[in-house]
Amino acid sequence: MAEKKKDILWRAYLVFAGFLVFGIAIIFKMAQLQFTEGAIWKQKAMDYTLKYQNIDPMRGNIYAADGSLLATSLPRYDVYLDVCASKKDVFDASVDSLAFCLSSHFKDKSKASYKRILVQARKDKDRYFLLKRNVSFTDQKALKQMPILRLGKNKGGLLLTQLSRREKPFKLLAARTIGFNLDNKKVASVGIESSYDSELRGSTGKRLMQRISGNVWKPVNDDNEIEPMDGRDVITTIDVNLQDVAESALMRILTKNEAEGGCAILMEVQTGEIKAIANLRRNPGDGQYDEKYNYAIGQSTEPGSTFKLASLMAAMEDGYVEPEHTVDAQGGVIYWIPGKPLRDSHEGTGVVTVKTAFALSSNVALSKLIHKYYSKNPQSFVDRLNKMHLTDDLGMNIPGAGKAMIRSASDKHWTRSSLPYLSIGYESMLTPMHLLTFYNAVANNGKMVAPVFVKEIKSKGLTIKSFGTRVMSDSIASAATIRKAREVLEEVVLHGTASHIKNDQYSIAGKTGTAVIAQGADGYTGLGKKYQASFCGYFPADKPQYSCIVVVYAPSKASYYGSSIACPVFKEIADKVYALNVKMHDELKRVPDSVYAGDPLLKPGRGSSATVIVKNLKLDYPQQATGWVTATVQPLSPAEGKIPNVVGMGLRDAMYLLESQGMRVKPLGRGKVVRQSITPGNKIDKGQQIIIELS
């Protein structure tokens, strides 16, 4: 019996010891989890159920010089519902009305469909039900007024996640220069959007999110833990009106000539500010043109005859050539390469002055001059070109900017024909922007300024940074050489290849260019030879205010010369700039109010009105007339299609007469007209703006 009792006690002690050890192990493990591994497991639990989500800030806006919006971020919203947030009686009483409102507003589902979706979501106890994606700001305001949802987040269950979408209000205008995102990247890839991304993008915020059923994440708090900081605004130098003119003029000539693409740039001479920059490329699929490639900045090509200005300036700067010197163009044909003639477009030309040879764009004359003076030391010619800063980095800080290059005489590809061909625009690579910057320096009396695209960085209306004019060189050549260069450029428009764009209102100086485009291994003589047509210049020639370049790539129609393809675009842009800029016009002479001293003032205007005045005041004026009359009550018949003289008229009569001719009138002041921005007798362009100044 004692043995049995002892055996039972032993077994009881053993079980007790086992439970004791097991209990101690549990306590040890609990302590280990709580104190040693507690932080690790707490973090894992939080990672599984809670996380911080980045909140993208609103990207800053990009503005034109006049404040017009070029690019902005529009708010968009993803709409979620916590269908269990509202009480059952509230939900049951209002779900019909909510379904009706949703159906009426979005017009994508019937009332019955919306009700079925909402009821099912409540049955499923869905606390984060996706109702709509990518709705507008107007839509989300409407949602907040609908039944149930108007009760707010806690009682109505409306949850909004804000997104943003980048938009360009002017669509195509300067689209490539403004820039955009490629492949849905958050960081902009091209244009101003990329160059000033650090200013535009702002700083990211944080929001605590909780995982709920269905592996869906919802915000924990109404407010963000870290608020995002919106990006700053960028103010560009672009003039929307001039940009529209450049884009439209370029589009017309490209379409007419079925060209592969082209560009046009308008620069302010003294400041370097880019007022317009158009880039259009033909889409092979549908033949339409879009702004998908920045020719102006990224396309380095052999410029052709527009390069002749640099060649002639080099020879003049080194004292070899004067505009009055003569040169034999020898009929317009020369052989620098055996069996391959270099020809002029004006064949048959003999001995002419250097100025005339330049105006006629003689390849023979220019190449002969450069070969004559630099053949023994061709590198000196290259060095002189480089000293004029033709190939300097323009410092535009825009991705994809092309490089400029002038072949050195030490280059392994340099041949005996390289020097004469370099002198007429081959053996070198320049972007349109490089060439325009050089011509702009000539217009600016030798001072070379860098192109400027952005004027200011602003935040909430306050200026953070300002960008002024950046001088690249105080003088690219001597004052005498600059004066002669401007003289020969004017000759091109007065009597040379661009004489058809000459006009009586303002003077133009510039140079046409036509170049054969090299096509890889096929060189210049392969099948389907392609050309590049260009014109670069400035206006008014006597007091330059704007410089401009137009380049058209691979026109498909019969004409491919710069004079017939690029010049018309330049002229249209220059005409519109001149019409819009009153400061460019000569001061108009005042027209006498009356030829009769001492008589009361009688304005030009409608004859019927003048007759009533003369009759009632019993004035001694000549015979009255009907229609439009002058201040002396003589018939005034504006010539058809010509701008009438409205000086002296009242505002009502002046506006009626001008608008009836299809013009847009901008009046300044009040009283009678004392000046008009366009000289009477000029041809009327429909839609053209005229400014009338009233005393």
C-alpha positions in Angstrom: 0.0 0.0 0.0 2.8 2.4 0.9 4.5 1.5 -2.3 1.3 2.5 -4.3 1.0 5.7 -2.4 4.6 6.6 -3.1 4.2 5.8 -6.8 1.1 8.0 -7.0 2.9 10.9 -5.3 5.9 10.5 -7.6 3.7 10.7 -10.6 1.8 13.7 -9.2 5.1 15.5 -8.5 6.3 14.7 -12.0 3.1 16.1 -13.6 3.4 19.2 -11.3 7.0 19.6 -12.3 6.0 19.3 -16.0 3.3 22.0 -15.6 5.8 24.2 -13.7 8.4 23.9 -16.4 5.8 24.5 -19.1 4.5 27.6 -17.2 7.9 28.9 -16.7 8.6 28.5 -20.5 5.4 30.3 -21.3 6.3 33.2 -19.0 9.8 33.3 -20.4 8.4 33.4 -24.0 5.9 36.1 -23.1 8.6 38.2 -21.5 10.9 37.7 -24.5 8.1 38.7 -26.9 7.1 41.7 -24.8 10.5 43.1 -23.9 13.1 41.6 -26.3 11.1 41.1 -29.6 8.2 43.4 -28.8 9.3 46.3 -31.0 9.9 44.0 -34.0 6.5 42.3 -33.8 4.7 45.6 -33.2 6.3 47.0 -36.3 5.3 43.9 -38.3 1.7 44.3 -37.1 1.7 47.9 -38.1 3.3 47.2 -41.5 0.5 44.7 -42.1 -2.4 46.9 -40.9 -1.0 50.5 -41.1 1.3 52.3 -43.5 2.1 55.8 -44.5 1.1 56.8 -48.1 2.7 59.6 -50.1 0.5 62.5 -51.1 1.5 64.2 -54.3 1.5 68.0 -54.1 -0.2 70.2 -56.8 2.3 70.9 -59.5 3.0 74.6 -60.1 1.6 76.4 -63.1 3.4 77.6 -66.2 2.4 81.1 -67.4 3.0 83.2 -70.5 4.5 86.6 -70.2 1.1 88.3 -70.0 -0.2 85.9 -67.4 -2.0 83.5 -69.7 -2.0 79.9 -68.4 0.2 77.6 -70.5 0.2 74.5 -68.2 -1.7 73.7 -65.0 -2.6 70.7 -62.8 -6.4 70.1 -62.6 -7.6 68.3 -59.4 -9.2 64.9 -60.0 -10.7 62.6 -57.4 -11.2 58.9 -56.7 -14.6 58.6 -54.8 -14.9 55.9 -52.1 -17.9 55.2 -49.8 -18.0 53.8 -46.3 -21.5 52.4 -46.9 -21.8 51.3 -43.2 -21.1 54.8 -41.8 -24.8 55.9 -42.1 -27.5 54.5 -39.8 -29.7 51.8 -41.2 -32.9 54.0 -41.2 -31.1 56.9 -42.9 -29.6 54.6 -45.5 -32.9 52.8 -46.2 -34.8 56.1 -46.4 -32.4 57.9 -48.8 -30.7 55.2 -50.9 -33.4 55.7 -53.7 -32.7 59.4 -53.8 -28.9 58.9 -53.8 -29.2 56.4 -56.7 -31.4 58.8 -58.6 -28.9 61.7 -58.1 -25.9 59.6 -59.1 -27.7 58.4 -62.3 -28.8 61.9 -63.2 -25.4 63.4 -62.7 -23.1 60.9 -64.3 -25.5 59.4 -66.8 -23.6 56.1 -67.0 -25.9 53.8 -65.1 -29.6 53.6 -64.4 -31.1 54.5 -61.0 -31.9 50.8 -60.4 -28.2 49.8 -61.1 -26.9 52.3 -58.7 -29.3 51.3 -56.0 -28.4 47.6 -56.5 -24.7 48.4 -56.2 -25.1 50.5 -53.0 -27.4 47.9 -51.3 -25.0 45.1 -52.1 -22.0 47.0 -50.8 -23.9 47.6 -47.5 -24.7 43.9 -47.2 -21.1 43.1 -47.8 -20.2 45.6 -45.0 -17.8 47.3 -47.4 -16.1 50.2 -45.5 -14.1 51.4 -48.6 -16.3 50.9 -51.6 -14.9 52.4 -54.9 -17.8 54.4 -56.5 -16.0 56.5 -59.2 -12.5 57.1 -60.4 -11.0 60.3 -61.9 -14.0 62.7 -61.3 -13.6 66.4 -61.7 -13.7 69.2 -59.1 -17.2 70.1 -60.2 -18.3 66.4 -59.8 -17.0 66.1 -56.3 -18.8 69.3 -55.3 -22.0 67.8 -56.7 -21.4 64.6 -54.7 -21.1 66.5 -51.5 -24.7 67.8 -52.0 -26.3 64.4 -52.6 -28.5 62.6 -50.1 -26.6 60.6 -47.4 -23.2 61.9 -48.8 -24.0 65.4 -47.7 -23.8 64.2 -44.1 -20.0 64.1 -44.5 -17.4 61.4 -43.9 -18.4 60.1 -40.5 -22.2 60.0 -41.0 -22.4 59.8 -44.7 -19.3 57.8 -45.6 -18.0 60.0 -48.4 -14.2 59.5 -48.8 -12.3 61.4 -51.5 -8.7 60.8 -52.7 -7.3 63.8 -54.6 -5.2 63.3 -57.7 -4.1 65.7 -60.4 -3.9 65.8 -64.1 -1.6 68.1 -66.2 -3.4 70.2 -68.8 -2.3 72.7 -71.5 -5.2 75.2 -72.1 -3.7 76.2 -75.4 -3.1 72.6 -76.5 -0.6 72.7 -79.4 0.9 76.1 -78.8 4.5 75.8 -77.7 3.7 72.3 -76.4 7.1 70.9 -76.9 8.9 73.8 -75.3 6.5 73.8 -72.3 7.1 70.1 -72.0 5.1 67.1 -70.8 5.6 63.7 -69.0 6.7 60.7 -71.1 5.5 57.2 -70.3 3.5 58.4 -67.3 6.6 59.3 -65.3 6.1 61.5 -62.3 9.2 63.5 -63.3 8.7 65.6 -66.5 11.0 64.5 -69.3 11.2 67.4 -71.7 11.0 71.2 -72.0 10.4 73.7 -69.2 8.5 71.0 -67.3 11.8 69.2 -67.0 14.2 72.1 -66.7 12.3 73.6 -63.8 10.9 70.3 -62.3 12.5 71.0 -58.9 10.6 74.3 -58.7 7.3 73.0 -60.1 6.9 69.7 -58.3 6.7 70.9 -54.7 7.2 68.5 -51.8 5.4 65.3 -51.0 3.0 64.9 -48.0 2.2 61.8 -45.8 -1.1 60.2 -44.8 -1.6 57.2 -42.4 -3.6 54.4 -44.1 -5.2 51.3 -42.6 -5.7 47.9 -44.3 -9.3 46.8 -44.1 -11.1 43.8 -45.5 -10.6 43.0 -49.2 -7.0 44.2 -49.0 -8.1 47.8 -49.3 -6.4 50.7 -47.7 -8.3 53.7 -46.2 -7.2 56.9 -44.4 -7.1 56.7 -40.7 -7.5 60.4 -40.0 -9.3 63.2 -41.8 -6.2 65.3 -41.8 -2.8 64.5 -43.3 0.1 63.8 -41.0 2.4 65.9 -43.2 0.7 68.3 -45.6 2.1 68.4 -49.2 3.6 71.7 -50.3 2.4 72.8 -53.7 4.9 73.6 -56.4 6.0 77.1 -57.5 4.8 78.8 -60.6 7.1 79.5 -63.6 6.6 82.7 -65.7 7.9 82.3 -69.2 8.8 84.9 -71.9 6.3 83.4 -74.4 3.7 85.8 -75.9 0.6 83.8 -76.6 -0.6 86.0 -79.5 2.8 85.9 -81.2 3.1 82.2 -80.5 -0.3 81.7 -82.2 0.9 83.7 -85.3 4.1 81.7 -85.6 2.4 78.4 -85.2 -0.3 79.2 -87.7 2.0 80.7 -90.3 4.4 77.7 -90.0 1.5 75.2 -90.2 0.2 76.7 -93.5 3.6 76.6 -95.3 4.3 73.0 -94.1 0.9 71.8 -95.1 1.1 73.5 -98.5 4.6 72.0 -99.3 4.0 68.6 -97.5 7.2 69.1 -95.6 8.5 66.7 -93.0 8.7 69.4 -90.3 9.9 72.9 -89.4 10.4 75.5 -86.7 10.1 79.2 -86.2 11.6 81.2 -83.3 11.0 84.9 -82.5 13.5 86.6 -80.1 13.7 90.0 -78.6 16.9 91.5 -79.7 18.2 93.3 -76.6 17.0 90.9 -73.9 17.2 87.5 -75.7 13.7 86.7 -74.5 12.0 84.1 -76.7 8.5 85.5 -77.5 7.4 82.6 -79.8 8.8 79.1 -80.6 6.9 76.8 -82.9 8.0 73.2 -83.7 5.9 71.1 -86.0 6.6 67.5 -87.3 4.5 65.6 -89.7 3.0 62.3 -88.5 3.6 59.6 -91.1 0.4 57.8 -90.1 -2.2 60.5 -90.8 -0.1 63.3 -92.3 -1.1 65.7 -89.5 1.4 68.0 -87.8 2.1 68.0 -84.0 4.6 69.4 -81.5 6.4 66.1 -80.7 10.0 67.2 -81.5 11.9 70.4 -80.7 13.6 71.2 -84.0 14.5 74.7 -82.8 16.7 73.4 -79.9 17.5 69.8 -80.7 18.1 69.6 -84.5 21.7 70.1 -85.4 22.1 70.3 -89.2 24.3 71.8 -91.9 22.7 75.3 -92.2 23.5 76.1 -95.8 23.6 79.7 -97.0 22.6 81.4 -93.8 26.1 80.4 -92.6 27.6 82.7 -95.3 27.1 85.7 -93.0 29.6 84.2 -90.6 32.1 83.5 -93.4 31.9 87.0 -94.8 32.2 88.5 -91.4 35.3 86.4 -90.7 37.0 87.7 -93.9 36.0 91.3 -93.2 37.2 91.0 -89.6 40.6 89.8 -90.8 40.8 92.7 -93.2 40.7 90.7 -96.4 37.3 91.7 -97.9 35.1 94.8 -98.1 31.5 94.9 -99.4 32.6 97.1 -102.3 35.3 94.7 -103.5 34.6 92.7 -106.6 34.6 89.0 -107.3 34.1 86.9 -110.4 31.2 84.4 -110.0 32.3 82.9 -113.3 28.9 82.1 -114.6 27.7 80.4 -111.4 29.7 77.2 -111.7 32.9 76.0 -110.0 34.6 72.6 -109.4 36.0 72.1 -106.0 35.6 68.4 -106.4 36.5 67.0 -109.8 33.4 66.0 -111.8 31.0 67.5 -109.2 30.1 71.1 -110.0 29.1 73.6 -107.3 26.4 75.8 -108.8 24.6 79.1 -108.0 20.9 79.4 -108.2 21.6 82.6 -110.2 23.7 81.1 -113.0 25.3 83.4 -115.5 26.6 85.9 -112.9 29.9 87.4 -113.8 32.0 90.0 -112.0 30.0 91.6 -109.1 30.6 93.3 -105.8 30.9 91.2 -102.7 27.7 92.9 -101.4 25.8 91.8 -104.6 27.3 88.3 -104.5 26.1 87.9 -100.9 22.6 89.3 -101.8 22.3 86.8 -104.6 23.7 84.1 -102.3 26.5 83.1 -104.8 28.1 79.8 -103.7 30.9 80.4 -106.2 31.8 83.9 -105.2 31.8 83.2 -101.4 33.7 79.9 -101.6 36.3 81.6 -104.0 36.9 84.4 -101.5 37.4 82.2 -98.5 39.6 79.8 -100.4 41.7 82.7 -101.8 42.5 84.1 -98.3 42.5 81.0 -96.1 43.7 78.1 -98.2 47.2 78.3 -96.9 46.0 78.3 -93.3 42.4 77.0 -93.1 42.6 76.6 -89.3 42.8 80.4 -89.0 39.4 80.6 -90.7 37.9 78.0 -88.3 39.5 79.9 -85.3 38.0 83.2 -86.5 34.5 81.5 -86.7 34.9 80.1 -83.2 35.9 83.5 -81.8 32.5 84.8 -82.9 30.9 82.3 -80.5 29.0 80.4 -83.1 29.3 77.1 -81.3 29.2 78.3 -77.7 26.9 76.4 -75.3 23.7 78.5 -75.0 23.1 77.4 -71.4 19.4 76.9 -71.9 19.2 74.0 -69.5 16.6 72.2 -71.6 16.9 68.4 -72.1 17.7 67.3 -75.7 19.5 70.5 -76.7 21.7 69.9 -79.8 25.4 70.6 -80.0 27.0 73.0 -82.4 30.2 72.0 -84.3 32.5 73.5 -86.9 34.9 71.0 -88.4 38.5 71.7 -87.5 41.3 71.6 -90.1 43.0 69.0 -88.0 40.0 66.7 -88.2 40.7 63.3 -90.0 37.8 64.0 -92.3 39.1 67.3 -93.5 39.8 67.4 -97.3 40.9 69.9 -99.8 37.3 70.8 -100.5 36.3 71.2 -96.9 37.3 74.9 -96.7 35.2 76.1 -99.6 32.2 74.0 -98.6 32.5 75.1 -95.0 32.3 78.7 -96.2 28.8 78.1 -97.7 27.3 76.2 -94.8 28.5 72.6 -94.9 31.1 70.8 -92.8 29.4 72.4 -89.8 26.4 71.6 -87.6 24.2 74.3 -86.0 20.8 74.3 -84.4 18.3 77.0 -85.4 18.7 78.5 -82.0 22.5 78.8 -82.3 22.1 80.5 -85.7 19.4 82.9 -84.5 21.6 83.8 -81.4 24.4 84.7 -83.8 22.2 86.8 -86.1 20.6 88.5 -83.0 24.1 89.5 -81.9 24.6 91.3 -85.3 21.2 93.0 -84.8 22.3 93.9 -81.3 25.4 95.8 -82.5 27.7 92.8 -81.7 26.5 92.0 -78.2 25.5 88.3 -78.0 22.9 87.5 -75.4 21.7 84.0 -74.5 18.1 82.9 -75.3 15.8 83.3 -72.3 12.7 81.3 -71.8 11.8 82.0 -68.2 11.5 85.4 -66.5 10.4 84.5 -62.9 9.7 81.9 -60.4 6.7 82.7 -58.1 5.1 81.2 -55.1 1.6 82.4 -54.1 2.0 85.5 -56.2 5.4 86.5 -54.7 8.5 86.5 -56.8 11.1 84.0 -55.6 13.7 84.3 -58.4 14.1 86.5 -61.4 16.1 85.8 -64.5 17.5 88.7 -66.4 19.5 89.0 -69.7 22.7 86.9 -69.8 25.4 88.3 -72.0 27.6 85.7 -73.7 29.9 88.2 -75.4 30.1 92.0 -75.3 31.1 91.9 -79.0 31.4 89.1 -81.4 33.3 91.3 -83.9 34.5 94.9 -84.3 32.0 97.7 -84.7 33.1 98.2 -88.3 32.5 94.5 -89.2 29.0 94.6 -87.5 28.1 97.7 -89.5 29.1 96.1 -92.8 27.3 92.9 -91.9 24.1 94.7 -91.3 24.6 96.5 -94.6 24.9 93.3 -96.6 22.0 91.7 -94.8 19.8 94.7 -95.8 20.9 94.3 -99.4 19.5 90.7 -99.4 16.0 92.1 -98.8 16.4 95.3 -100.9 17.8 93.7 -104.1 18.6 90.1 -103.4 17.0 86.7 -102.9 14.5 88.0 -100.3 13.4 91.2 -102.2 9.8 89.9 -102.4 9.3 90.4 -98.6 10.4 94.1 -98.9 7.6 96.5 -97.8 7.1 100.3 -97.2 6.1 100.1 -93.6 9.2 98.7 -92.0 12.6 97.4 -93.1 13.9 93.9 -92.9 17.5 92.5 -92.9 18.3 88.8 -93.2 19.6 85.9 -95.3 18.0 83.1 -97.1 19.4 79.6 -96.9 19.0 76.4 -98.9 20.9 73.2 -98.0 20.9 69.6 -99.2 20.3 67.3 -96.2 22.9 64.6 -95.8 21.2 61.1 -95.6 23.7 58.8 -93.8 25.6 56.5 -96.1 23.8 57.8 -99.2 25.4 61.3 -98.6 23.9 64.2 -100.5 23.3 62.4 -103.8 21.2 59.5 -102.9 17.7 58.8 -104.2 15.1 61.2 -103.0 17.3 64.2 -102.4 16.0 66.3 -99.5 16.5 70.0 -98.8 16.4 72.4 -95.9 15.0 75.9 -96.5 15.6 78.7 -94.1 15.5 82.4 -93.5 17.2 84.2 -90.6 17.0 87.9 -90.0 15.7 90.8 -87.9 13.4 93.9 -88.1 13.2 96.8 -88.3 16.6 96.8 -90.0 17.5 100.4 -88.9 16.4 99.9 -85.2 16.2 96.1 -84.6 13.7 95.0 -82.0 13.1 91.4 -83.0 15.1 88.6 -84.7 13.5 85.6 -86.2 14.5 82.3 -87.9 12.3 80.0 -89.9 13.5 76.5 -91.0 11.5 74.0 -93.1 12.8 70.5 -93.4 12.3 68.3 -96.5 9.5 70.1 -98.5 8.0 67.6 -100.9 6.7 69.9 -103.6 8.7 71.4 -106.5 10.0 74.5 -104.6 12.6 74.0 -101.9 14.4 77.4 -101.7 14.5 79.4 -98.6 13.2 82.5 -100.5 10.0 80.7 -101.5 9.5 78.4 -98.4 10.8 80.2 -95.3 10.6 83.9 -96.3 6.7 84.0 -96.4 6.6 82.6 -92.8 9.1 85.2 -91.6 7.1 88.0 -93.3 3.8 86.9 -91.8 5.3 86.8 -88.3 7.0 90.1 -88.8 3.9 91.8 -90.2 1.8 90.7 -87.2 4.4 91.8 -84.7 4.6 95.2 -86.4 0.8 95.5 -86.4 0.6 94.7 -82.7 3.5 96.8 -81.6 2.6 100.5 -81.7 6.1 101.5 -80.6 7.6 100.2 -83.8 5.5 102.7 -85.9 6.6 106.1 -87.0 4.8 108.9 -85.3 1.8 109.9 -87.3 1.3 113.5 -88.4 -1.8 115.2 -87.0 -4.6 115.9 -89.5 -6.0 119.5 -89.0 -9.3 119.4 -87.2 -10.7 122.0 -89.6 -9.4 124.1 -92.5 -11.5 127.0 -91.4 -9.9 129.0 -88.5 -12.3 130.1 -85.9 -15.1 127.8 -87.0 -16.5 125.3 -84.5 -15.0 121.8 -84.7 -16.7 119.5 -87.1 -15.4 115.9 -87.1 -15.1 113.7 -90.1 -17.9 111.1 -90.1 -21.3 110.3 -91.5 -22.6 112.9 -94.0 -26.1 112.8 -92.6 -24.9 113.7 -89.1 -22.7 116.5 -90.5 -25.6 118.0 -92.5 -27.8 118.2 -89.4 -25.0 120.0 -87.5 -24.3 122.5 -90.4 -27.9 123.2 -90.9 -28.8 123.8 -87.2 -25.7 125.9 -86.4 -26.1 127.8 -89.7 -22.4 127.3 -90.5 -20.9 128.6 -93.7 -19.5 125.3 -95.0 -19.3 124.1 -98.6 -22.0 122.0 -100.1 -23.1 119.1 -97.8 -22.7 115.5 -98.9 -24.1 112.1 -98.1 -22.1 109.0 -97.1 -18.8 109.5 -95.3 -17.4 113.1 -95.2 -14.2 114.9 -94.2 -14.0 117.8 -91.8 -14.8 120.2 -94.7 -18.0 118.2 -95.4 -16.5 116.9 -98.7 -17.4 113.3 -99.7 -15.0 110.7 -98.2 -15.0 107.4 -100.1 -12.5 104.9 -98.5 -10.8 102.8 -101.2 -12.0 99.2 -101.3 -9.6 96.9 -99.4 -7.5 99.9 -98.2 -7.2 101.2 -94.6 -9.3 104.4 -94.3 -8.1 107.6 -92.5 -10.1 107.9 -89.3 -8.1 110.6 -87.7 -10.4 113.4 -86.5 -13.5 111.1 -86.3 -15.4 110.2 -83.1 -15.1 106.7 -81.7 -18.4 105.5 -82.9 -17.9 106.5 -86.5 -14.2 105.3 -86.5 -15.1 101.9 -85.1 -18.0 101.4 -87.5 -15.9 102.3 -90.5 -13.0 100.1 -89.5 -15.0 97.1 -88.3 -17.1 97.2 -91.5 -13.8 96.5 -93.3 -13.2 93.4 -91.2 -10.6 94.9 -88.8 -10.4 94.4 -85.1 -10.3 97.8 -83.3 -8.6 98.6 -80.0 -9.4 102.1 -78.8 -7.2 104.0 -76.3 -8.6 107.0 -74.5 -11.8 109.0 -75.4 -12.8 111.9 -77.5 -11.8 112.1 -81.2 -9.2 110.0 -83.0 -5.7 111.7 -83.1 -3.6 108.7 -84.2 -4.1 105.3 -85.8 -1.5 102.5 -85.6 -1.6 101.6 -89.4 -1.0 104.2 -92.0 -4.1 104.9 -94.2 -4.0 103.4 -97.7 -2.3 100.1 -96.6 -3.9 96.9 -97.7 -6.4 95.5 -95.2 -5.9 92.0 -93.8 -9.1 90.5 -92.5 -9.0 90.1 -88.7 -6.0 92.5 -88.5 -5.9 94.6 -85.3 -5.6 98.4 -85.5 -5.1 100.7 -82.5 -6.7 104.1 -82.5 -5.7 106.7 -80.0 -8.2 109.3 -78.9 -7.5 112.7 -77.3 
